[in-house]
């Protein structure tokens, strides 16, 4: 489980739309936004569930891409739904949903690249479903 992670994106509005759609099958949604006025510099959007934002995107001058984030899925069907939703939202394939036994026998994951080249994964560790 992640407490939180954050990185900068090149198009904040487009990234918010992408993640809202791609993360919906995992029951994650936009929970909080922090404005430039509040931070004195950049704006941020926090996604999560149960009133706990743990995945943050924001504006800024940091390097683009190169981040890998894995979200836990409760079922393999959620992994499949994440993958389909992320591709439909404009993501690029980086590994279709499948077992990846080189990690462990039940590791079922899918990978997509967002518009900034970040590698976003959904993974289910359960032996079935």
N, C-alpha and C positions, 0 to 999 in steps of 0.2 A: 504494500500500500504506500502511496505517496502522501507526504504531508502537503507539499506544494512544489511546483516547479514553474519557472517562467523564462521567457525569452522574447526577444524583439521580433517584430514582423515588418515587412516593407509596406504593406497596405493594411492598415488597422481595420478599416470597415470591412474589407473583403475577408480578412482573416476571422473576424467575429462571426460573419455569416457562415463561412466554411466550418468552423468548429461547432457552431450551434447545430448545424445539420449533421455533421459527421459524428458528434458525440451523443446525439439524441438516442440512438439505439442502446447506449450504455447507461441511459437514465441520468445523464449529466446535462446541465444547462448553465446558461449565463446567470450568475448569482450576484455579481458586484462589478461596478465600474468605478474607477478612480480617475478623476479629471486632471488635466494639466494644472488647473488652478489649485487643486488639492495637493499635488505633489511639488509644484513649483517648476516642473520640467516636462514630464512625460505623462501620457495617459495609459491606463491599464484596464484589462477586462479579466475577471476571475470566473472560471467555470468550476462546477462541482455538483454536490448534492447534499441533502440534509443540512442546508444552510452553511456548508463548509466549502468555500472556494479553495481549490488546491492546484488548479492548472491556470496559469496566468500568461497572457500575451500583452505586449505593450509596444509603444513607440520608443524610439531611441536611436543611438548611433552605434550600437554594437554590431559585430559581424553577423551576416545573414547565414542561416542554415547550419547544419552540422549537429543539431540536437536530436537525441533519440529519447522518446518518451513512450513508455508502455503502460497502458491502462488495463486493469484487471476486469475481465468479463466473467459473468457468472455461468454462462453456457457457451457452447460452441456456436449455437444459433446467434447469439449476440455478437460473436466475432464476425460471423458471416454478414450480419446486418450492418455492423460498423463498416466493414470493407465496402459493401455496396453503397452505403450512404456517403462515405468519404469520396468514392469515385464519382458518384452523382453530383457531389458538391464541388468537384473540380480537382480533387486529389489525383495523384498518379500512382499507379501500381508499383509496389516495391516488394511484393511477395504475397501471393494469393493465400486465402485461408487454407491451412493444411496442418497436419501433424508435423512437428519438428523434433523427432526423437533424439537428435544429437544434443538437445538441451535436457530433455527427460522424456520418458515414454508417452506421457499424456499432454505434452506441451502442444497446444493448438493455437496458432497465432496467424495474424494477417498484418501486413505492413503497407502503408501508403506514405507518399511524400506530399507535403503541403506545398503551397506556392513558393515558399522560401527554401525548399529542399530539406526541411526537417523530417526525420523518419519517425512516423507515428504508428504505434502498434496497439492492437487489442489482443489479449492473450487469456485463454482459459486453461487452468491447470487440472481441471476435473477429469477423471478417467472416461466419463461418458457425458453426452448431452451438451 
